[in-house]
Amino acid sequence: MTVRDRPYIIGLTGSIGMGKSTVAQMFADENVPLFDADAAVHQLQGPGGALVDAIESMFPGCTNSEGVDRQKLGAAVLGDPAALKRLEQLIHPAVGEMRLAFLQDNEDQPMVLFDIPLLFEKSGADGIDHIVVVSASAEDQRARVLARPGMTEERFEQIKSLQMPDAEKRKRADSVIDTSLPLAETRQQVQKLVQKLKASLA
């Protein structure tokens, strides 16, 4: 596909706890087709997933009848850059194939949304036409993440250390969606951006 015969690609990203999944759904509610990289990984690692056997070979004991045990796999790679790199070299090409198939399935759409958590960290910005960063205050981020089951301060800090600082992401963004505001106001930001981008493509 060339730039002329594919949809306009919006790349959505944001650090942990910023509300990215909520904002992604708001784009979907505006009829922008959504490719969710995390959902693709879940599919690849779930029951009967295409990568389950390969992950078990690479990290023995990290799978069961339900597919990959994400907590065990996370424990196996968190804090071990070499192990994380091996896992990424397995996952990223598979997700890339799914993303390409999604793009082909939606080639008649004016725009699509790629929800990519590590868009900046893993050079996922290649081929993206407009980068949207979802952001919130550090206080809101911390409160949201620590409210998650099984989350600890130590794990939160480890995850944050693997992610580009929010301030840097905001600098690199074409647009920023602020989720520290009430939900209705966040939705208005999304609606205005979608309208603006559609108008620019018309």
C-alpha positions as CSV (number, residue, x, y, z in Angstrom):
1,M,0.0,0.0,0.0
2,T,1.2,3.5,-0.8
3,V,0.3,6.6,1.2
4,R,-2.3,7.5,-1.4
5,D,-4.2,4.2,-1.3
6,R,-4.4,3.6,2.4
7,P,-6.3,5.3,5.2
8,Y,-4.9,8.2,7.2
9,I,-3.3,6.5,10.2
10,I,-3.6,8.0,13.7
11,G,-1.2,6.5,16.2
12,L,-2.5,6.6,19.8
13,T,-0.1,6.2,22.7
14,G,0.4,7.1,26.3
15,S,2.1,5.8,29.5
16,I,0.6,3.4,31.9
17,G,-2.5,4.7,33.7
18,M,-3.1,7.6,31.4
19,G,-6.5,6.4,30.1
20,K,-5.4,5.3,26.6
21,S,-7.9,2.4,26.4
22,T,-10.7,4.7,27.3
23,V,-9.7,7.2,24.7
24,A,-9.3,4.5,22.1
25,Q,-12.9,3.4,22.6
26,M,-14.0,7.0,22.2
27,F,-12.4,7.1,18.8
28,A,-14.1,3.8,17.9
29,D,-17.4,5.4,19.1
30,E,-16.7,8.1,16.4
31,N,-16.6,5.3,13.8
32,V,-12.8,5.3,13.5
33,P,-11.7,1.7,13.0
34,L,-9.5,0.6,15.9
35,F,-6.5,-1.7,15.9
36,D,-5.6,-2.5,19.5
37,A,-2.0,-3.8,19.8
38,D,-2.6,-5.1,23.3
39,A,-5.7,-7.0,22.2
40,A,-3.7,-8.5,19.3
41,V,-1.1,-9.7,21.8
42,H,-3.8,-11.2,24.0
43,Q,-5.1,-13.0,21.0
44,L,-1.7,-14.4,20.1
45,Q,-1.1,-15.5,23.7
46,G,-4.6,-16.7,24.6
47,P,-6.1,-20.2,24.3
48,G,-4.9,-21.7,21.0
49,G,-2.9,-18.5,20.3
50,A,-0.3,-18.6,17.6
51,L,2.6,-17.8,19.9
52,V,1.8,-19.9,22.9
53,D,4.0,-22.9,22.1
54,A,6.9,-20.6,21.1
55,I,6.6,-18.7,24.4
56,E,6.5,-21.9,26.4
57,S,9.7,-23.0,24.6
58,M,11.4,-19.7,25.4
59,F,10.1,-19.3,28.9
60,P,9.2,-22.8,30.3
61,G,6.3,-22.8,32.8
62,C,4.8,-19.5,31.6
63,T,1.8,-21.1,29.9
64,N,-1.2,-23.3,30.8
65,S,-4.5,-24.5,29.3
66,E,-5.6,-20.8,29.0
67,G,-2.6,-19.8,27.0
68,V,0.1,-17.6,28.4
69,D,0.1,-16.7,32.1
70,R,0.8,-13.0,31.8
71,Q,1.8,-12.6,35.4
72,K,4.4,-15.4,35.2
73,L,5.7,-14.1,31.8
74,G,5.9,-10.6,33.2
75,A,7.9,-11.8,36.1
76,A,10.2,-13.7,33.8
77,V,11.1,-10.7,31.7
78,L,10.7,-7.6,34.0
79,G,14.1,-6.4,35.0
80,D,15.8,-8.7,32.4
81,P,16.4,-6.6,29.2
82,A,17.8,-9.6,27.3
83,A,14.8,-11.7,28.0
84,L,12.4,-8.9,27.2
85,K,14.2,-8.3,23.9
86,R,13.8,-12.0,23.0
87,L,10.1,-11.9,23.7
88,E,9.6,-8.7,21.7
89,Q,11.4,-10.2,18.7
90,L,8.8,-12.9,18.8
91,I,5.8,-10.8,19.4
92,H,6.4,-7.6,17.3
93,P,6.5,-9.3,13.8
94,A,3.3,-11.3,14.6
95,V,1.5,-8.1,15.7
96,G,2.8,-6.3,12.6
97,E,1.2,-9.0,10.4
98,M,-2.1,-8.5,12.2
99,R,-1.9,-4.8,11.8
100,L,-1.2,-5.0,8.1
101,A,-4.2,-7.3,7.6
102,F,-6.4,-4.8,9.6
103,L,-5.2,-2.0,7.3
104,Q,-6.1,-4.0,4.2
105,D,-9.5,-4.8,5.6
106,N,-10.1,-1.1,6.2
107,E,-8.5,0.3,3.1
108,D,-11.7,2.1,2.0
109,Q,-11.9,4.0,5.3
110,P,-10.8,7.7,5.5
111,M,-8.8,7.1,8.7
112,V,-8.0,4.3,11.2
113,L,-6.5,4.3,14.7
114,F,-3.5,2.3,15.8
115,D,-3.5,1.9,19.6
116,I,0.2,1.3,20.3
117,P,1.3,1.5,24.0
118,L,5.1,1.8,23.2
119,L,4.8,3.8,20.0
120,F,7.8,6.0,20.8
121,E,9.8,3.5,22.7
122,K,9.8,0.8,20.0
123,S,10.0,3.0,16.9
124,G,6.3,2.4,16.2
125,A,5.9,5.9,14.8
126,D,7.1,4.8,11.3
127,G,4.2,5.2,8.9
128,I,2.0,7.0,11.3
129,D,0.4,10.2,9.9
130,H,-0.7,11.8,13.2
131,I,0.4,11.0,16.7
132,V,-2.0,11.4,19.6
133,V,-0.7,11.2,23.2
134,V,-3.1,10.5,26.0
135,S,-1.9,12.3,29.2
136,A,-3.0,13.0,32.7
137,S,-1.4,14.4,35.9
138,A,1.2,12.4,37.7
139,E,-1.1,12.2,40.7
140,D,-4.0,10.8,38.6
141,Q,-1.6,8.3,36.9
142,R,-0.3,7.0,40.2
143,A,-3.7,6.6,41.7
144,R,-5.1,4.8,38.7
145,V,-2.2,2.3,38.4
146,L,-1.9,1.5,42.1
147,A,-5.7,0.8,42.2
148,R,-5.1,-2.1,39.8
149,P,-5.2,-5.6,41.4
150,G,-1.7,-6.9,42.2
151,M,0.0,-3.7,41.5
152,T,2.8,-2.4,43.8
153,E,4.8,0.8,43.9
154,E,7.9,-1.2,42.9
155,R,6.3,-2.7,39.8
156,F,4.8,0.6,38.9
157,E,8.2,2.2,39.0
158,Q,9.7,-0.6,37.0
159,I,7.1,-0.2,34.3
160,K,7.5,3.5,34.2
161,S,11.3,3.1,33.8
162,L,10.7,1.3,30.5
163,Q,8.5,4.1,29.2
164,M,9.4,7.5,27.8
165,P,8.5,10.3,30.3
166,D,5.1,11.7,29.7
167,A,6.5,15.2,29.2
168,E,8.7,14.0,26.3
169,K,5.7,12.2,24.7
170,R,3.7,15.4,24.9
171,K,6.5,17.3,23.1
172,R,6.5,14.7,20.3
173,A,2.8,14.5,19.9
174,D,0.8,16.1,17.1
175,S,-2.2,16.2,19.5
176,V,-2.6,15.6,23.2
177,I,-5.8,14.3,24.9
178,D,-6.0,15.3,28.6
179,T,-7.8,12.6,30.7
180,S,-7.4,14.5,34.0
181,L,-10.6,16.3,33.0
182,P,-14.1,14.9,33.4
183,L,-15.0,12.0,31.0
184,A,-17.4,14.2,29.0
185,E,-14.7,16.8,28.4
186,T,-12.2,14.1,27.3
187,R,-14.8,12.8,24.8
188,Q,-15.3,16.3,23.5
189,Q,-11.6,16.6,22.8
190,V,-11.7,13.3,20.8
191,Q,-14.8,14.4,18.9
192,K,-13.2,17.8,18.0
193,L,-10.0,16.1,16.8
194,V,-11.8,13.6,14.7
195,Q,-13.9,16.3,13.1
196,K,-10.7,18.4,12.4
197,L,-8.8,15.5,10.8
198,K,-11.8,14.5,8.7
199,A,-12.2,18.1,7.5
200,S,-8.5,18.2,6.6
201,L,-8.8,15.0,4.5
202,A,-12.0,16.1,2.7
